[in-house]
Amino acid sequence: MLTVEIINKIMKDAIGIKSGDIVLLQFWGDDSDRDLLHEFSNVVASLGGSPIELQHSKETYVKLFNNMEPGCFNETFFKIFDPVDIVIDICMYQPVTPSSDFPKEHMNMYRVYMRTLFQTLVQKKKLIQLRVPTKENAAESGLSYEIYKESMLKAYDIDYTRLQNTCTDLVHRISSKNNIKIKTDQDFVLNLSIKNRPWNMDAGDGDLPCGEVYIAPVEEDTNGKIYFVFLAFEDPETDEKRVANNIIITVENGRMITSSSDDFNKFLENLPQGGNVICEFGIGLNPGVNKLLGYDLLDEKMIGTFHIAVGNNTMFGGSNDAPLHKDFVGFGTVFMDDEQIL
């Protein structure tokens, strides 16, 4: 579990909570784990912030929505969040998804509540999502609990000031670049255009664990082939995790069109419209992540790696609107306008 020392480091150095901040702590967990929520509140208060606790319990929502009358959580209710500066999702399990025994006849009411809540909170200064190293989150990641816990704690327990300086310096160095060339093993080359696209950095004000700089390439202007030692993806029919080793992917006019793996080709064939568009290029910078695990949240932050993604990029400077976002992490040499960056 997260220690008070790590929580303090995350809240103070990564998120940067300051005196006067009003911080909404959304706790996606049940009553048995509320002590952790209170630890977060105590740290917020110790930094001069004002904590507000809001619990989203799967077991409680079954009873709550089963007894709810129309008119609950109306427009007036959401005004209570007007003063909030920072929102932190503390996730003991996957947020938003209700319990399997949630009353189906009230599902639409629940969806409206969650959608309105998100639309209200996404406008705040910062919206952070933090996954706690629990058995439920480990199961979702596909990793054993011990590996998941150890890897997440290492990724959290880093020098955030140093990470922020590294990200800032790198973005400053590459902000005027127009083109990216990725050279991977077996002499494969992938070229991307990033002209007039903004760089973004995640050093504590997005998903946690953090540690990357990233950009939305010009959607139709990525071409070439790229080699990955290891690639994890989901079977389109069963949602089971698949792994491809030593895979070559061909990209034409911004789209992944084929690969050397039959399983991955099946994945490509079943993507929704816009799902095969190269939507992101990023560089991992978290010194606490030093091994690929097949878990995107950690893998894309691994120091010394690059990643490309397919799918949606409308939230960070792109124009491809798709119902998914999938990252692929690799090793190689990265040049920007012929300057070696990685």
Residue frames relative to the residue before (quaternion, step in Angstrom):
aa qw qx qy qz dx dy dz
M 1.0000 0.0000 0.0000 0.0000 0.00 0.00 0.00
L 0.6021 -0.5613 0.4209 0.3812 3.57 -1.22 0.35
T 0.3364 -0.7312 0.5580 0.2018 3.56 -0.92 0.91
V 0.6488 -0.5026 0.3923 0.4155 3.56 -1.28 0.31
E 0.6212 0.5550 -0.3412 0.4356 3.58 1.05 -0.75
I 0.6788 0.4661 -0.2928 0.4861 3.61 0.93 -0.87
I 0.6198 0.5336 -0.3472 0.4589 3.60 0.98 -0.79
N 0.6560 0.5125 -0.3092 0.4598 3.58 0.92 -0.90
K 0.6496 0.5167 -0.3136 0.4613 3.57 0.97 -0.86
I 0.6562 0.5068 -0.3064 0.4676 3.58 0.96 -0.87
M 0.7184 0.4642 -0.2642 0.4457 3.59 0.78 -1.03
K 0.7280 0.4376 -0.2366 0.4718 3.58 0.94 -0.90
D 0.8135 0.3177 -0.1436 0.4654 3.56 0.67 -1.12
A 0.7123 0.4301 -0.2674 0.4859 3.60 1.01 -0.75
I 0.7727 0.3347 -0.1801 0.5085 3.59 0.62 -1.13
G 0.3057 -0.8026 0.4681 0.2078 3.56 1.13 -0.60
I 0.1627 0.7972 -0.5602 0.1554 3.58 0.88 0.91
K 0.1097 -0.8081 0.5787 0.0074 3.52 -0.88 1.04
S 0.6905 -0.4596 0.3603 0.4269 3.53 -1.33 0.27
G 0.7757 0.3205 -0.2551 0.4801 3.54 -0.87 0.99
D 0.5372 0.6197 -0.4134 0.3955 3.61 1.20 -0.31
I 0.2369 -0.7251 0.6270 0.1581 3.54 -1.08 0.80
V 0.0984 -0.8428 0.5280 -0.0349 3.55 -0.41 1.30
L 0.2055 -0.7649 0.6025 0.0988 3.55 -0.71 1.15
L 0.1458 -0.7803 0.6062 0.0486 3.56 -0.67 1.17
Q 0.1118 -0.7929 0.5981 0.0345 3.57 -0.37 1.26
F 0.1362 -0.8232 0.5504 0.0277 3.53 -0.44 1.24
W 0.1381 -0.7836 0.6041 0.0435 3.56 -0.47 1.26
G 0.5292 0.5955 -0.4176 0.4370 3.53 0.31 1.30
D 0.5360 -0.6437 0.4579 0.2978 3.54 -1.30 0.25
D 0.7526 -0.4375 0.2615 0.4170 3.54 -1.34 0.29
S 0.6216 0.5837 -0.3462 0.3913 3.58 1.03 -0.74
D 0.7482 0.3804 -0.2102 0.5014 3.60 1.19 -0.43
R 0.3584 0.7852 -0.4586 0.2115 3.59 1.24 0.15
D 0.5192 0.6378 -0.4260 0.3770 3.61 1.15 -0.40
L 0.6281 0.5300 -0.3441 0.4541 3.60 1.05 -0.70
L 0.6077 0.5450 -0.3454 0.4630 3.58 1.03 -0.76
H 0.6710 0.4965 -0.3012 0.4610 3.58 0.91 -0.88
E 0.5926 0.5527 -0.3661 0.4576 3.61 1.11 -0.60
F 0.6397 0.5088 -0.3230 0.4770 3.59 0.99 -0.81
S 0.6377 0.5267 -0.3262 0.4577 3.59 0.97 -0.85
N 0.6528 0.5233 -0.3151 0.4480 3.57 0.93 -0.89
V 0.6568 0.4995 -0.3135 0.4699 3.59 0.98 -0.82
V 0.6182 0.5364 -0.3434 0.4606 3.60 0.96 -0.83
A 0.6743 0.4974 -0.2929 0.4606 3.57 0.88 -0.97
S 0.6540 0.5256 -0.3158 0.4430 3.59 1.00 -0.81
L 0.6816 0.4548 -0.2759 0.5024 3.60 1.24 -0.44
G 0.6043 -0.5907 0.3421 0.4109 3.57 1.28 0.10
G 0.5389 0.6178 -0.4043 0.4056 3.57 1.28 0.13
S 0.3915 -0.6929 0.5510 0.2511 3.54 -1.33 0.25
P 0.2092 -0.8190 0.5217 0.1151 3.62 -0.35 1.19
I 0.0994 -0.7380 0.6634 0.0729 3.54 -1.19 0.75
E 0.2180 -0.7930 0.5583 0.1091 3.59 -0.70 1.05
L 0.0388 0.7685 -0.6371 0.0456 3.56 -0.92 0.99
Q 0.1635 -0.8185 0.5475 0.0596 3.57 -0.47 1.21
H 0.1158 -0.7442 0.6552 0.0591 3.53 -1.07 0.92
S 0.0245 0.8279 -0.5552 0.0755 3.57 0.04 1.31
K 0.4711 -0.6811 0.4805 0.2884 3.59 -0.77 0.99
E 0.6993 0.4763 -0.2855 0.4501 3.56 0.84 -0.97
T 0.6575 0.5010 -0.3125 0.4681 3.60 1.07 -0.71
Y 0.6531 0.5342 -0.3212 0.4300 3.59 0.97 -0.82
V 0.5487 0.5884 -0.4058 0.4337 3.61 1.12 -0.48
K 0.7113 0.4343 -0.2523 0.4917 3.58 0.85 -0.96
L 0.6590 0.5472 -0.3158 0.4081 3.56 0.89 -0.97
F 0.7455 0.3997 -0.2337 0.4793 3.58 0.75 -1.03
N 0.5752 0.5752 -0.3818 0.4387 3.58 1.18 -0.40
N 0.7459 0.3746 -0.1981 0.5138 3.58 1.16 -0.65
M 0.5150 0.7008 -0.3880 0.3049 3.56 1.29 -0.18
E 0.2754 -0.7322 0.6027 0.1577 3.52 -1.14 0.78
P 0.6030 -0.5425 0.4203 0.4068 3.63 -1.12 0.52
G 0.6795 0.4589 -0.3533 0.4503 3.56 -0.97 0.85
C 0.5438 0.5764 -0.4085 0.4529 3.56 1.25 -0.27
F 0.8201 0.1516 -0.1557 0.5293 3.58 -1.17 0.66
N 0.2319 0.7851 -0.5363 0.2055 3.55 0.79 1.01
E 0.7899 -0.3389 0.2210 0.4609 3.57 -1.31 -0.08
T 0.6292 0.5447 -0.3355 0.4414 3.58 1.02 -0.74
F 0.6058 0.5783 -0.3519 0.4179 3.57 1.03 -0.80
F 0.7159 0.4798 -0.2724 0.4278 3.60 0.80 -0.99
K 0.5364 0.6182 -0.4112 0.4012 3.59 1.22 -0.20
I 0.5399 0.6252 -0.4147 0.3818 3.60 1.17 -0.33
F 0.6666 0.5014 -0.3049 0.4597 3.60 1.21 -0.37
D 0.3704 0.7638 -0.4693 0.2433 3.62 1.24 0.00
P 0.7332 0.4374 -0.2790 0.4396 3.67 0.81 -0.82
V 0.5074 0.6952 -0.4144 0.2958 3.62 1.20 -0.36
D 0.2727 -0.7643 0.5674 0.1394 3.58 -1.00 0.91
I 0.8111 0.1096 0.0117 0.5744 3.55 0.86 -1.05
V 0.1473 -0.7690 0.6182 0.0694 3.55 -1.02 0.90
I 0.0399 -0.7902 0.6115 -0.0003 3.58 -0.85 0.98
D 0.2167 -0.7540 0.6104 0.1092 3.56 -0.72 1.13
I 0.1134 -0.7688 0.6282 0.0380 3.57 -0.68 1.14
C 0.0934 -0.8653 0.4922 -0.0131 3.54 -0.12 1.34
M 0.1925 -0.7637 0.6102 0.0859 3.55 -0.59 1.21
Y 0.7589 0.0199 -0.0192 0.6506 3.54 1.33 -0.44
Q 0.7431 -0.3985 0.2663 0.4670 3.56 -1.27 0.10
P 0.3837 -0.7482 0.4867 0.2368 3.61 -0.64 1.03
V 0.7977 0.3417 -0.2707 0.4168 3.52 -1.44 0.38
T 0.6625 0.5156 -0.3260 0.4346 3.63 0.80 -0.97
P 0.3330 -0.7782 0.4937 0.1995 3.63 -0.59 1.07
S 0.6740 -0.4684 0.3869 0.4201 3.54 -1.35 0.12
S 0.6112 -0.5783 0.4029 0.3601 3.56 -1.18 0.58
D 0.7246 0.3949 -0.2492 0.5069 3.61 1.15 -0.47
F 0.2917 0.7560 -0.5271 0.2561 3.58 1.19 0.50
P 0.5159 -0.6657 0.4328 0.3214 3.64 -0.88 0.86
K 0.4171 -0.7531 0.4551 0.2277 3.58 -0.48 1.23
E 0.6377 0.5517 -0.3366 0.4190 3.57 1.05 -0.69
H 0.7192 0.3902 -0.2436 0.5207 3.60 1.26 -0.29
M 0.3584 0.7702 -0.4701 0.2394 3.59 1.27 0.15
N 0.6455 0.5224 -0.3392 0.4420 3.61 0.93 -0.78
M 0.6233 0.5341 -0.3297 0.4663 3.57 1.06 -0.78
Y 0.6483 0.5153 -0.3058 0.4697 3.57 1.02 -0.84
R 0.6528 0.5180 -0.3166 0.4532 3.60 0.94 -0.88
V 0.6456 0.5169 -0.3189 0.4629 3.58 0.94 -0.85
Y 0.6370 0.5292 -0.3184 0.4613 3.57 0.99 -0.86
M 0.7003 0.4651 -0.2782 0.4647 3.58 0.78 -1.00
R 0.6524 0.5146 -0.3235 0.4527 3.60 0.94 -0.82
T 0.6717 0.4878 -0.2967 0.4721 3.59 0.92 -0.87
L 0.6197 0.5400 -0.3353 0.4603 3.56 1.05 -0.78
F 0.6730 0.4876 -0.3040 0.4657 3.59 0.86 -0.93
Q 0.6572 0.5152 -0.3148 0.4512 3.60 0.88 -0.89
T 0.6411 0.5152 -0.3134 0.4747 3.57 1.13 -0.62
L 0.7665 0.4164 -0.2055 0.4437 3.56 0.81 -1.04
V 0.5824 0.5954 -0.3850 0.3975 3.62 1.11 -0.50
Q 0.6242 0.5529 -0.3337 0.4396 3.59 1.22 -0.35
K 0.5223 0.6607 -0.4106 0.3495 3.59 1.22 -0.18
K 0.7166 -0.4694 0.3085 0.4135 3.55 -1.31 0.37
K 0.7869 -0.0215 0.0324 0.6159 3.57 1.01 -0.84
L 0.0525 -0.7551 0.6529 0.0284 3.53 -1.13 0.81
I 0.0629 -0.8329 0.5476 -0.0498 3.54 -0.29 1.36
Q 0.1039 -0.7667 0.6259 0.0979 3.56 -1.11 0.68
L 0.0569 -0.8099 0.5821 -0.0441 3.54 -0.69 1.17
R 0.2091 -0.7821 0.5784 0.1002 3.57 -0.67 1.11
V 0.3145 -0.7387 0.5705 0.1729 3.55 -0.82 1.04
P 0.4853 -0.6780 0.4606 0.3045 3.64 -0.95 0.78
T 0.1821 0.7872 -0.5580 0.1894 3.57 0.25 1.32
K 0.6500 -0.5065 0.3889 0.4120 3.56 -1.28 0.22
E 0.6211 0.5458 -0.3427 0.4459 3.59 1.07 -0.71
N 0.6837 0.4653 -0.2857 0.4842 3.59 0.91 -0.88
A 0.6088 0.5441 -0.3503 0.4590 3.57 1.08 -0.67
A 0.6450 0.5216 -0.3198 0.4578 3.59 0.95 -0.85
E 0.6476 0.5120 -0.3181 0.4661 3.59 1.01 -0.79
S 0.6727 0.5114 -0.2938 0.4468 3.59 1.04 -0.76
G 0.4422 -0.6905 0.4590 0.3421 3.56 1.17 -0.53
L 0.5946 0.5585 -0.3580 0.4543 3.58 1.30 0.10
S 0.5651 -0.5445 0.4712 0.4027 3.55 -1.25 0.30
Y 0.6338 -0.5609 0.3680 0.3852 3.55 -1.13 0.60
E 0.6652 0.5183 -0.3182 0.4331 3.59 0.88 -0.89
I 0.6703 0.4788 -0.3013 0.4802 3.60 0.92 -0.89
Y 0.6437 0.5285 -0.3193 0.4521 3.57 0.95 -0.89
K 0.6774 0.5016 -0.2936 0.4509 3.57 0.81 -1.02
E 0.6764 0.4944 -0.2973 0.4579 3.58 0.82 -0.99
S 0.6894 0.4923 -0.2857 0.4481 3.60 0.89 -0.95
M 0.6672 0.4982 -0.3082 0.4602 3.59 0.94 -0.84
L 0.6600 0.5059 -0.3197 0.4541 3.60 0.91 -0.84
K 0.6319 0.5164 -0.3334 0.4721 3.61 1.02 -0.71
A 0.6695 0.5033 -0.2950 0.4598 3.57 1.00 -0.85
Y 0.6699 0.4872 -0.2940 0.4769 3.60 1.13 -0.61
D 0.7350 0.4430 -0.2255 0.4611 3.56 0.96 -0.92
I 0.3592 0.7261 -0.4953 0.3138 3.58 0.51 1.24
D 0.5634 -0.5547 0.4800 0.3800 3.55 -1.36 0.07
Y 0.2328 -0.8255 0.4996 0.1215 3.59 -0.09 1.29
T 0.6005 0.5505 -0.3717 0.4453 3.60 1.05 -0.60
R 0.6567 0.4932 -0.3058 0.4818 3.56 0.97 -0.85
L 0.6394 0.5215 -0.3290 0.4593 3.61 0.96 -0.81
Q 0.6585 0.5089 -0.3117 0.4585 3.59 0.91 -0.88
N 0.6475 0.5085 -0.3154 0.4719 3.58 1.01 -0.78
T 0.6373 0.5269 -0.3209 0.4619 3.58 1.03 -0.83
C 0.6673 0.4984 -0.2972 0.4669 3.58 0.90 -0.93
T 0.6659 0.5111 -0.3010 0.4525 3.57 0.90 -0.95
D 0.6684 0.5030 -0.3014 0.4577 3.58 0.90 -0.92
L 0.6672 0.5004 -0.3102 0.4563 3.58 0.96 -0.85
V 0.6492 0.5046 -0.3252 0.4670 3.61 0.92 -0.84
H 0.6319 0.5254 -0.3326 0.4626 3.59 0.99 -0.79
R 0.6667 0.5221 -0.2935 0.4436 3.57 1.01 -0.85
I 0.8057 0.3180 -0.1361 0.4808 3.60 0.94 -0.86
S 0.4310 0.7569 -0.4323 0.2334 3.59 1.24 -0.13
S 0.7191 0.4237 -0.2582 0.4865 3.61 1.13 -0.50
K 0.4643 0.6920 -0.4430 0.3307 3.61 1.26 0.07
N 0.3023 -0.7790 0.5299 0.1447 3.56 -1.15 0.67
N 0.8107 0.1821 -0.0625 0.5529 3.59 1.10 -0.62
I 0.1876 -0.7573 0.6178 0.0985 3.53 -1.20 0.69
K 0.0645 -0.7613 0.6438 0.0421 3.55 -1.10 0.80
I 0.1216 -0.7831 0.6082 0.0464 3.56 -0.77 1.09
K 0.0975 -0.7755 0.6227 0.0354 3.56 -0.76 1.09
T 0.0618 -0.8024 0.5936 0.0028 3.55 -0.72 1.10
D 0.7372 -0.3886 0.2961 0.4668 3.58 -1.31 0.08
Q 0.7872 0.2791 -0.2650 0.4818 3.53 -1.32 0.56
D 0.5469 -0.6823 0.3593 0.3260 3.57 1.27 0.62
F 0.3723 0.7004 -0.5253 0.3081 3.59 0.97 0.75
V 0.1449 -0.7946 0.5886 0.0329 3.54 -1.09 0.83
L 0.0692 -0.7638 0.6407 0.0363 3.55 -1.05 0.88
N 0.1605 -0.7955 0.5818 0.0550 3.58 -0.81 1.07
L 0.0534 -0.7927 0.6072 -0.0096 3.55 -0.93 0.98
S 0.2756 -0.7228 0.6053 0.1876 3.56 -1.16 0.66
I 0.0656 -0.7978 0.5992 0.0162 3.57 -0.94 0.95
K 0.2631 0.8094 -0.4927 0.1814 3.57 1.25 0.35
N 0.8593 0.0669 -0.1007 0.4969 3.54 -0.94 1.06
R 0.5473 0.5715 -0.4285 0.4362 3.59 1.14 0.53
P 0.4246 -0.7290 0.4758 0.2487 3.64 -0.94 0.85
W 0.3980 -0.6756 0.5631 0.2611 3.55 -1.17 0.64
N 0.1755 -0.7574 0.6229 0.0869 3.53 -1.19 0.70
M 0.1132 -0.7841 0.6029 0.0946 3.57 -1.15 0.51
D 0.1839 -0.7553 0.6233 0.0852 3.51 -1.14 0.82
A 0.1672 0.7896 -0.5652 0.1705 3.53 -0.17 1.34
G 0.8239 -0.1682 0.0598 0.5379 3.56 1.15 0.62
D 0.7167 0.4283 -0.2711 0.4789 3.60 1.18 -0.01
G 0.6520 0.4308 -0.3434 0.5209 3.57 1.07 0.80
D 0.7749 -0.1649 0.1781 0.5837 3.57 -0.71 -1.07
L 0.1606 -0.7632 0.6177 0.1005 3.55 -1.09 0.75
P 0.4389 -0.1488 -0.8812 0.0930 1.59 -1.96 1.59
C 0.3203 -0.7620 0.5445 0.1426 3.53 -1.18 0.69
G 0.4185 0.7398 -0.4878 0.1987 3.55 -1.33 -0.21
E 0.5943 0.5268 -0.4205 0.4388 3.58 0.40 1.23
V 0.1874 -0.6857 0.6720 0.2076 3.49 -1.42 0.21
Y 0.0077 0.8270 -0.5574 0.0726 3.59 -0.93 0.84
I 0.1232 -0.7848 0.6070 0.0227 3.53 -1.28 0.50
A 0.3894 -0.6744 0.5683 0.2656 3.57 -1.26 0.45
P 0.3030 -0.7608 0.5402 0.1940 3.64 -0.42 1.13
V 0.6075 -0.5014 0.4465 0.4244 3.56 -1.30 0.29
E 0.5052 -0.7465 0.3357 0.2734 3.54 -0.38 1.33
E 0.7773 0.3590 -0.1994 0.4766 3.61 0.82 -0.89
D 0.6894 0.5112 -0.2571 0.4442 3.60 1.27 -0.04
T 0.4889 0.5782 -0.4961 0.4248 3.57 0.82 1.04
N 0.0897 0.8118 -0.5649 0.1177 3.58 -0.74 1.08
G 0.5721 0.5979 -0.4522 0.3327 3.55 -1.20 0.61
K 0.4563 -0.6343 0.5309 0.3280 3.53 -1.28 -0.50
I 0.1061 -0.7937 0.5985 0.0248 3.51 -1.14 0.72
Y 0.2696 -0.7766 0.5590 0.1086 3.55 -1.03 0.89
F 0.0844 -0.7784 0.6213 0.0320 3.56 -0.97 0.93
V 0.4507 -0.6717 0.5229 0.2690 3.55 -0.99 0.89
F 0.8014 0.0405 0.0785 0.5916 3.53 0.98 -0.98
L 0.0345 0.8001 -0.5954 0.0644 3.56 -0.85 0.99
A 0.1233 -0.7847 0.6052 0.0523 3.59 -0.85 1.00
F 0.1255 0.7750 -0.6076 0.1202 3.58 -0.96 0.90
E 0.5030 -0.6685 0.4667 0.2869 3.57 -1.29 0.27
D 0.4940 -0.6212 0.5189 0.3176 3.56 -1.09 0.75
P 0.4527 -0.7325 0.4343 0.2646 3.63 -0.65 1.06
E 0.7032 0.4607 -0.2721 0.4682 3.60 1.15 -0.48
T 0.8029 0.2815 -0.1323 0.5085 3.58 0.96 -0.84
D 0.3591 -0.7396 0.4745 0.3144 3.60 1.30 -0.40
E 0.4379 0.6765 -0.4742 0.3545 3.59 1.22 0.27
K 0.5292 -0.6445 0.4513 0.3177 3.55 -1.11 0.73
R 0.1131 -0.7640 0.6335 0.0472 3.54 -1.06 0.89
V 0.1717 -0.7710 0.6062 0.0926 3.54 -1.19 0.60
A 0.0842 -0.7673 0.6342 0.0455 3.55 -1.01 0.88
N 0.1853 -0.7814 0.5892 0.0892 3.56 -0.91 0.96
N 0.8471 0.0978 -0.0911 0.5144 3.54 -1.16 0.75
I 0.2850 0.7878 -0.4817 0.2572 3.55 0.82 1.09
I 0.2117 -0.7534 0.6136 0.1048 3.56 -1.08 0.84
I 0.1042 -0.8013 0.5887 0.0228 3.58 -0.78 1.06
T 0.2451 -0.7654 0.5827 0.1209 3.56 -0.95 0.94
V 0.1021 -0.7896 0.6050 0.0100 3.55 -0.92 1.04
E 0.0190 0.7911 -0.6103 0.0366 3.57 -0.87 0.98
N 0.8566 -0.0334 -0.0163 0.5146 3.54 -0.89 1.05
G 0.7627 -0.4285 0.1867 0.4470 3.51 0.94 1.01
R 0.7085 0.4336 -0.2593 0.4926 3.60 1.24 0.03
M 0.4195 -0.6380 0.5777 0.2886 3.54 -1.13 0.73
I 0.0981 -0.8445 0.5255 0.0323 3.59 -0.55 1.13
T 0.7999 -0.0895 0.0618 0.5903 3.60 1.10 -0.55
S 0.1432 -0.7786 0.6046 0.0882 3.54 -1.34 0.18
S 0.6005 -0.5640 0.4300 0.3694 3.54 -1.35 0.01
S 0.6539 0.4920 -0.3003 0.4900 3.60 1.31 0.05
D 0.4379 -0.6958 0.5035 0.2657 3.59 -0.78 0.99
D 0.6430 0.5253 -0.3278 0.4507 3.61 0.97 -0.82
F 0.6901 0.4649 -0.2936 0.4706 3.57 0.92 -0.87
N 0.5979 0.5479 -0.3636 0.4584 3.60 1.09 -0.60
K 0.6215 0.5275 -0.3310 0.4753 3.56 1.09 -0.72
F 0.6137 0.5416 -0.3270 0.4722 3.56 1.09 -0.79
L 0.6714 0.5026 -0.2940 0.4585 3.59 0.91 -0.95
E 0.6670 0.5329 -0.3021 0.4241 3.56 0.91 -0.93
N 0.7423 0.4142 -0.2171 0.4799 3.58 1.11 -0.63
L 0.4275 0.6953 -0.4768 0.3262 3.59 1.22 0.21
P 0.5068 -0.6386 0.4757 0.3302 3.61 -1.09 0.60
Q 0.7208 -0.4208 0.3082 0.4564 3.55 -1.29 0.13
G 0.8095 0.2025 -0.1880 0.5181 3.56 -0.83 1.05
G 0.5209 0.6912 -0.3872 0.3177 3.56 1.27 -0.13
N 0.7058 0.4375 -0.2723 0.4861 3.60 1.18 -0.38
V 0.4503 0.6907 -0.4486 0.3448 3.61 1.27 0.21
I 0.4317 -0.6647 0.5418 0.2796 3.58 -0.97 0.88
C 0.0663 -0.8605 0.5044 -0.0272 3.55 -0.31 1.27
E 0.8107 0.1481 -0.0537 0.5639 3.61 1.17 -0.36
F 0.0514 -0.7118 0.6953 0.0853 3.48 -1.35 0.55
G 0.0670 0.8160 -0.5707 0.0633 3.57 -0.91 0.88
I 0.2701 -0.7284 0.6082 0.1631 3.52 -1.35 0.34
G 0.3435 -0.7555 0.5276 0.1811 3.57 -0.81 1.05
L 0.0730 -0.8375 0.5408 -0.0273 3.57 -0.90 0.98
N 0.4852 0.6713 -0.4453 0.3401 3.63 1.21 0.13
P 0.3381 -0.7826 0.4839 0.1977 3.64 -0.46 1.15
G 0.6279 0.5457 -0.3374 0.4406 3.58 1.25 -0.24
V 0.6676 0.4238 -0.2921 0.5380 3.58 1.32 -0.09
N 0.1213 0.8291 -0.5293 0.1333 3.57 -0.37 1.20
K 0.7283 0.3292 -0.2365 0.5525 3.59 1.20 0.50
L 0.3930 -0.7035 0.5382 0.2469 3.57 -0.94 0.90
L 0.1346 -0.8225 0.5523 0.0194 3.55 -0.86 1.05
G 0.4931 -0.6382 0.4470 0.3869 3.58 1.23 -0.29
Y 0.5954 0.5105 -0.3548 0.5090 3.57 1.27 0.46
D 0.4313 -0.7687 0.4074 0.2389 3.55 -0.22 1.35
L 0.6326 0.5771 -0.3449 0.3845 3.56 0.85 -0.97
L 0.7353 0.3625 -0.2141 0.5311 3.59 1.03 -0.79
D 0.6543 0.5663 -0.3366 0.3713 3.58 0.79 -0.99
E 0.6918 0.4940 -0.2989 0.4336 3.59 0.85 -0.91
K 0.6634 0.4832 -0.3040 0.4838 3.61 1.24 -0.30
M 0.4431 0.7283 -0.4443 0.2753 3.61 1.25 -0.19
I 0.4661 -0.6960 0.4744 0.2707 3.54 -0.75 1.07
G 0.7966 0.2942 -0.2310 0.4749 3.56 -1.01 0.86
T 0.6536 0.4877 -0.3226 0.4804 3.60 1.24 0.17
F 0.2541 -0.6871 0.6363 0.2416 3.51 -1.38 0.16
H 0.0761 -0.7802 0.6089 0.1216 3.56 -1.25 0.13
I 0.1498 -0.7268 0.6579 0.1285 3.48 -1.28 0.55
A 0.1620 -0.7895 0.5860 0.0834 3.56 -1.16 0.53
V 0.2589 -0.7212 0.6141 0.1891 3.51 -1.32 0.40
G 0.6485 0.5431 -0.3820 0.3722 3.55 -1.19 0.56
N 0.8437 -0.2327 0.1712 0.4525 3.51 -1.17 -0.74
N 0.0412 0.7939 -0.6064 0.0199 3.57 -1.04 0.81
T 0.3462 0.7803 -0.4690 0.2267 3.58 1.22 0.32
M 0.6327 0.5517 -0.3325 0.4297 3.61 1.21 -0.42
F 0.8081 0.2429 -0.1286 0.5210 3.62 1.15 -0.32
G 0.8233 -0.3260 0.1206 0.4487 3.56 0.87 0.99
G 0.6297 0.5363 -0.3385 0.4486 3.59 1.27 0.03
S 0.4211 -0.7124 0.5114 0.2317 3.54 -1.34 -0.01
N 0.5491 0.6172 -0.4084 0.3884 3.62 1.23 0.13
D 0.1347 -0.7990 0.5853 0.0308 3.55 -0.49 1.25
A 0.1775 0.7755 -0.5770 0.1849 3.57 -0.38 1.25
P 0.5278 -0.6798 0.4163 0.2933 3.61 -1.12 0.58
L 0.7466 0.2972 -0.2365 0.5462 3.61 1.14 0.44
H 0.0959 -0.7422 0.6557 0.1003 3.53 -1.39 0.17
K 0.0397 0.8209 -0.5624 0.0911 3.58 -0.52 1.19
D 0.2362 -0.7995 0.5449 0.0904 3.56 -0.75 1.15
F 0.1079 -0.7569 0.6418 0.0597 3.52 -1.27 0.65
V 0.2072 -0.8229 0.5264 0.0521 3.55 -0.61 1.22
G 0.0234 0.8278 -0.5580 0.0536 3.56 -0.89 0.94
F 0.3954 -0.6632 0.5787 0.2625 3.49 -1.45 0.03
G 0.3137 0.7428 -0.5499 0.2180 3.55 -1.01 0.76
T 0.5193 -0.5854 0.5059 0.3629 3.52 -1.35 -0.28
V 0.1466 -0.8042 0.5744 0.0435 3.55 -0.80 1.06
F 0.0936 -0.7712 0.6291 0.0251 3.53 -0.90 1.05
M 0.0811 -0.7577 0.6432 0.0752 3.54 -1.16 0.65
D 0.8064 -0.1162 -0.0043 0.5798 3.56 -0.48 1.27
D 0.7081 -0.5029 0.2163 0.4459 3.54 0.99 1.07
E 0.5686 0.5348 -0.4169 0.4657 3.61 1.23 0.24
Q 0.3910 -0.7237 0.5110 0.2496 3.58 -0.77 0.99
I 0.1675 -0.8107 0.5592 0.0445 3.56 -0.72 1.14
L 0.8024 0.1138 -0.0264 0.5853 3.61 0.99 -0.84
